[in-house]
Amino acid sequence: MDAPAPTISPDAIREAAARLEGVVLKTPCLAAPRLSQLTGANVFVKYENMQPTASFKERGAYNKLVSLTAEERAGGVIAMSAGNHAQAVAYHSARLGISSVIVMPERTPFVKVAATEGHGARVVLAGETIAESAIACAEIASAEGRLLIHPYDDPRIVTGQGTIGFEMLAEVPDLDTIVVPIGGGGLIAGIATAAKSVKPEVEIIGVEAALFPSCHAALRGEVGKCGGSTIAEGIAVKTIGKVTLPIIAELVEDVILVDEPTLEWAVNAYLTLQKTMAEGAGAAGLAAMLAQPERFRGRNVGLVLCGGNIDPRIAASIMVRELTRAGRIISIESDYPDEPGLLARITSAIGGAGGNILEVTHNRLALTHLARETSIRLTIETRDDAHAERIVEAVRAAGLTVRLSEHVEGRF
């Protein structure tokens, strides 16, 4: 007689929690005073970036893999993933002695590809998106007889992820709202099922990247226009799960869309204020609070920092971009007579005003100025807008003209 199909219920999530005990880390859910100050809410962060593979995906992956029959384990498994599910399946497959193949989109950050291979999986790069990777995944599964471990549309995956909901309310019973990133919907479906069973009045808010509004559209009976380059590649999913959508429709109060600059702001806030690493998808909950602060003001809000596997190059770029947006880095330029001592006059004026010169571009060959002129562009670190204004005035006081870069123009 076949075993009954698994269900997604509070009891099933409790059973998953028992399986995960001692295997998957119970991450802390801690108050974040500086994020509270930033948003006007009382913020608590669930640090799933502390898992060995730096994401929540370990919960569902282990819960699924440990349920396989001996025959299924012997045949090996396969998964398609932008990175975090890949690492989780590879990591726990290796621990359980199961062969694994992971199909990833071709533009997956190298850090995630390398980490997945480091756990012993065979990685195949195919397609631009998860949907395209799924086609290659199905072909390999059929050819090699491997069992698909779906990243979100599987009850055992969903119940594994749902253990987060129980843990958050056990640590912070007074939460009014839990904000959860949405890709395929497995995380939010599990958390909503668990959390609502403990505290029916708790509000569950989902968050998607505006470039991939699949759930937001599906809840309205529409087909989302998905596509584009997002830093939240972990939730860049074009189709919401068939298993997860009905749960979301029943238990989730709203889905907020966030744009790329707000996602960058949230990643930077985690790095600079919380001193913790959040990938774009992991920072999506905070991005929702930054996008709609009045919605959360004064409430006890739990954020699921669901992953920290960000490309270091992207993280560094985001930090510099945020300094630029805040006026902490400015650029000034102009065309000047090409004469001895000119550069010294400019740099002395900037140094005297306390500016830190990061870069100097000195171009005599551009056709945009006269033959006896030179174009000079300086990138300068400042303390704030007022300090930047003093620096510009100091350069002008030295008898030199200044053109401000576009992001600075109009700030002062």
C-alpha positions in Angstrom: 0.0 0.0 0.0 1.4 3.4 -1.0 2.2 5.9 1.8 -0.3 8.8 2.0 0.7 12.0 0.2 2.4 14.4 2.6 0.4 17.5 3.6 1.3 21.0 4.6 -0.1 21.5 8.1 1.1 22.7 11.5 1.5 19.1 12.7 3.6 18.2 9.6 5.8 21.2 10.3 6.2 20.1 13.9 7.2 16.6 12.6 9.7 18.3 10.3 11.1 20.3 13.3 11.7 17.0 15.1 13.7 15.7 12.1 15.8 18.8 11.9 16.7 18.8 15.6 20.4 18.6 15.9 20.9 18.6 12.2 19.9 22.1 11.1 20.8 25.2 13.2 18.0 26.9 15.2 19.1 30.4 14.2 18.6 33.3 16.6 15.8 35.9 16.2 17.3 39.0 17.7 16.3 42.6 18.2 17.9 45.0 15.7 17.9 48.5 17.3 19.6 50.3 14.4 17.2 48.9 11.9 14.4 49.9 14.3 15.7 53.4 14.3 16.0 53.4 10.5 12.4 52.1 9.9 10.4 53.4 12.9 9.3 49.9 13.8 10.6 47.4 16.4 12.6 45.1 14.2 13.7 41.5 15.0 15.9 39.6 12.5 15.8 35.8 12.0 19.4 35.1 10.9 19.1 32.2 8.5 22.4 33.4 6.9 24.0 31.7 9.9 23.2 28.2 8.5 26.3 26.3 7.2 25.3 27.0 3.6 24.2 30.5 4.6 20.5 30.1 3.8 17.2 28.8 5.1 17.1 26.2 2.2 18.8 23.6 4.4 15.5 23.0 6.3 13.4 21.9 3.4 16.3 20.1 1.6 17.1 17.9 4.6 13.4 17.3 5.4 12.9 16.0 1.8 16.2 14.0 1.4 15.8 12.2 4.7 12.4 11.0 3.6 13.7 9.2 0.5 13.5 5.4 0.2 16.7 3.3 -0.2 15.9 2.9 -3.9 15.5 6.7 -4.4 18.7 7.4 -2.6 20.6 4.9 -4.7 19.3 6.5 -7.9 20.6 10.0 -6.9 18.9 13.3 -6.9 18.8 16.4 -9.1 17.7 20.0 -8.5 17.4 23.3 -10.3 18.4 26.4 -8.3 19.8 29.9 -8.5 22.1 28.9 -5.7 20.8 28.5 -2.2 18.6 25.4 -2.8 21.5 24.0 -4.8 24.0 24.3 -1.9 21.5 22.9 0.5 20.7 19.8 -1.6 24.4 19.3 -2.3 25.4 19.7 1.3 22.8 17.3 2.8 23.1 14.9 -0.1 26.8 14.5 0.7 26.0 14.0 4.4 23.5 11.3 3.6 25.6 9.6 0.9 23.4 10.6 -2.0 24.7 11.5 -5.5 23.5 14.9 -6.6 23.4 17.0 -9.8 22.5 20.7 -9.7 21.3 22.7 -12.7 21.8 26.4 -12.3 21.1 29.4 -14.5 24.1 30.5 -16.5 24.3 33.9 -14.8 24.3 32.5 -11.3 27.0 34.3 -9.2 30.3 32.4 -9.2 30.4 32.3 -5.4 27.3 30.1 -5.4 28.5 27.8 -8.2 31.8 27.3 -6.4 30.1 26.7 -3.1 27.8 24.1 -4.6 30.6 22.2 -6.3 32.5 22.4 -3.0 29.8 20.3 -1.4 30.4 17.5 -4.0 27.6 18.1 -6.5 28.0 18.0 -10.2 26.9 21.5 -11.5 25.4 22.0 -14.9 24.9 25.6 -16.0 21.9 26.0 -18.4 19.4 28.7 -19.3 18.9 32.3 -18.4 16.3 31.7 -15.7 15.1 29.0 -13.3 12.3 28.1 -15.8 14.9 27.5 -18.5 17.1 25.5 -16.1 14.1 23.4 -15.2 13.9 22.1 -18.8 17.6 21.0 -18.7 16.9 19.5 -15.3 14.0 17.4 -16.5 16.1 16.1 -19.4 19.0 15.0 -17.1 16.6 13.5 -14.6 15.0 11.4 -17.3 18.3 10.3 -18.8 20.0 9.4 -15.5 17.0 8.2 -13.5 17.4 10.9 -10.8 14.7 12.1 -8.4 13.9 15.8 -8.7 14.2 17.8 -5.5 12.0 20.8 -6.3 13.1 24.1 -4.7 9.6 25.1 -3.5 6.7 23.1 -5.0 6.9 20.1 -2.7 5.1 19.6 0.6 8.2 18.3 2.4 10.2 21.3 1.3 7.5 23.7 2.4 7.1 22.0 5.8 10.8 22.1 6.4 10.9 25.8 5.7 7.9 26.4 7.9 9.9 25.5 11.0 11.2 29.1 10.9 7.7 30.3 11.8 7.5 28.3 15.0 11.0 29.3 16.0 10.4 33.1 15.5 7.3 33.1 17.6 8.9 31.0 20.3 11.7 33.5 20.7 9.6 36.7 20.1 5.9 35.9 21.0 4.9 39.6 20.6 5.6 39.8 16.9 2.8 41.7 15.1 4.1 41.1 11.6 6.4 38.7 9.8 7.9 39.9 6.5 9.0 37.1 4.2 10.7 37.2 0.7 8.8 35.3 -2.0 10.4 33.4 -4.9 8.4 30.3 -5.6 6.5 30.7 -2.3 7.8 27.7 -0.3 9.2 29.8 2.5 6.2 32.1 3.1 3.7 29.2 2.7 5.5 27.2 5.4 6.0 30.2 7.8 2.4 31.4 7.4 1.0 27.9 8.1 3.1 27.6 11.3 2.8 31.1 12.5 -1.0 31.5 12.0 -1.5 28.2 13.9 0.3 29.7 17.0 -0.9 33.3 16.7 -3.8 33.7 14.2 -3.7 37.5 14.4 0.0 37.8 13.3 0.2 39.5 9.9 2.2 37.8 7.2 3.6 40.1 4.5 5.3 38.8 1.4 7.9 40.7 -0.7 8.9 40.3 -4.3 11.4 42.1 -6.5 9.4 44.4 -8.8 11.1 42.8 -11.8 9.7 39.4 -10.9 6.1 40.0 -9.5 4.9 36.4 -10.2 3.0 36.0 -6.9 1.7 39.5 -6.8 0.2 39.0 -10.2 -1.1 35.5 -9.6 -3.0 36.6 -6.6 -4.8 39.0 -8.9 -5.5 36.5 -11.6 -2.9 38.0 -13.8 0.3 36.9 -15.5 3.3 38.8 -14.1 5.7 40.6 -16.5 8.9 39.1 -15.2 12.4 39.7 -16.4 15.4 41.9 -15.9 18.7 42.0 -14.0 18.0 42.0 -10.2 20.3 41.7 -7.3 17.6 39.5 -5.7 18.3 36.5 -8.0 17.3 34.1 -5.3 13.7 35.2 -5.7 13.8 35.9 -9.4 11.1 33.3 -10.1 8.7 33.7 -13.0 6.0 31.2 -11.9 4.7 30.9 -8.3 4.3 27.3 -7.0 1.1 25.4 -7.6 1.4 23.9 -4.1 2.2 27.2 -2.4 -0.1 29.7 -4.1 -3.4 28.5 -2.4 -1.7 28.8 1.0 -0.5 32.2 0.2 -3.9 33.3 -1.0 -5.5 32.1 2.2 -2.9 33.2 4.9 -0.8 36.1 3.5 -2.2 39.6 4.0 -0.3 41.3 1.2 2.6 41.1 -1.2 4.8 44.2 -1.6 7.0 44.9 -4.6 10.4 46.5 -4.1 12.6 48.1 -6.8 16.3 47.6 -7.2 17.6 50.8 -5.5 15.6 49.9 -2.4 17.0 46.4 -2.4 20.5 47.9 -2.6 19.6 50.2 0.3 18.5 47.2 2.4 21.6 45.1 1.6 23.8 48.1 2.5 21.8 48.6 5.8 22.4 45.0 6.8 26.1 45.4 6.0 26.7 48.8 7.6 24.2 48.8 10.5 23.9 45.2 11.4 27.3 44.1 10.3 25.9 41.0 8.7 25.8 39.7 5.1 22.5 39.7 3.3 22.1 38.8 -0.4 19.4 40.7 -2.4 16.7 38.2 -1.6 17.7 38.0 2.0 17.3 41.8 2.3 14.0 41.9 0.6 12.0 42.0 3.9 13.9 45.1 5.1 13.5 46.6 1.6 9.7 46.4 2.0 9.9 48.3 5.3 12.1 50.9 3.7 9.6 51.2 0.7 6.5 51.5 2.9 7.6 52.7 6.4 4.2 53.9 7.5 2.8 50.4 7.0 5.1 49.0 9.7 5.7 52.0 12.0 5.4 51.2 15.7 4.8 47.5 15.1 6.9 44.5 16.2 8.2 43.2 12.9 10.1 40.0 12.3 12.3 39.9 9.2 13.5 36.7 7.7 17.1 37.2 6.6 16.8 34.2 4.4 20.3 34.1 2.8 23.7 35.7 2.9 25.3 34.3 -0.3 26.0 37.5 -2.1 28.8 37.9 -4.6 31.5 39.9 -2.8 32.0 42.1 -5.9 28.3 43.0 -5.9 28.4 43.7 -2.2 31.3 46.1 -2.6 29.6 47.8 -5.5 26.4 48.3 -3.5 28.3 49.9 -0.6 30.0 52.4 -2.9 26.8 53.2 -4.7 25.0 53.9 -1.4 27.8 56.2 -0.4 27.3 58.0 -3.7 23.6 58.2 -3.2 24.1 59.6 0.3 26.5 62.3 -1.0 29.4 60.7 0.9 31.2 60.3 -2.4 31.0 63.2 -5.0 32.7 63.9 -8.4 33.7 67.3 -9.6 35.2 68.2 -13.0 36.0 71.0 -15.4 38.2 72.1 -18.2 41.2 74.2 -17.2 44.2 75.9 -18.9 47.0 73.3 -19.1 49.6 75.0 -16.9 52.1 74.0 -14.2 50.7 73.8 -10.7 47.1 73.6 -11.6 46.5 70.2 -10.1 48.3 71.2 -6.9 45.9 74.2 -6.6 42.9 72.0 -6.9 44.1 69.2 -4.5 45.3 71.8 -2.0 41.8 73.4 -1.9 40.1 70.1 -1.5 42.6 69.0 1.2 42.3 72.2 3.1 38.5 71.7 3.2 39.0 68.2 4.6 38.1 66.2 1.5 39.7 62.9 0.8 40.5 62.4 -2.9 39.8 58.9 -4.0 40.6 59.2 -7.7 42.0 61.8 -10.2 41.4 61.6 -14.0 43.6 64.1 -15.9 42.8 64.0 -19.7 44.7 66.2 -22.1 43.6 64.4 -25.3 39.8 64.7 -25.3 38.3 66.6 -28.2 35.7 68.2 -26.0 38.1 70.9 -24.8 40.6 73.2 -26.5 44.2 72.1 -27.4 45.7 74.2 -24.5 43.2 73.0 -22.0 43.0 69.8 -19.8 40.0 68.1 -18.4 40.3 67.1 -14.7 37.8 64.9 -12.8 38.1 64.2 -9.1 36.2 61.7 -7.0 36.1 62.8 -3.4 35.0 61.3 -0.1 33.0 63.7 2.1 31.3 63.5 5.5 27.9 64.8 4.3 26.2 67.3 2.0 27.3 70.3 4.0 30.9 69.1 3.9 30.6 68.5 0.2 29.4 72.0 -0.3 32.3 73.4 1.6 34.7 71.5 -0.6 33.1 72.8 -3.8 33.2 76.3 -2.4 36.9 76.0 -1.5 37.7 74.9 -5.0 35.8 77.9 -6.4 37.5 80.2 -3.9 40.8 79.1 -5.4 39.7 80.7 -8.7 38.7 77.4 -10.3 35.4 76.5 -12.0 33.6 73.4 -11.0 31.0 71.2 -12.8 29.2 68.8 -10.5 28.3 65.2 -11.6 24.7 64.4 -12.2 24.1 62.7 -8.8 25.4 65.8 -7.0 23.8 68.5 -9.0 20.9 70.1 -7.1 21.9 68.6 -3.7 23.3 72.0 -2.5 
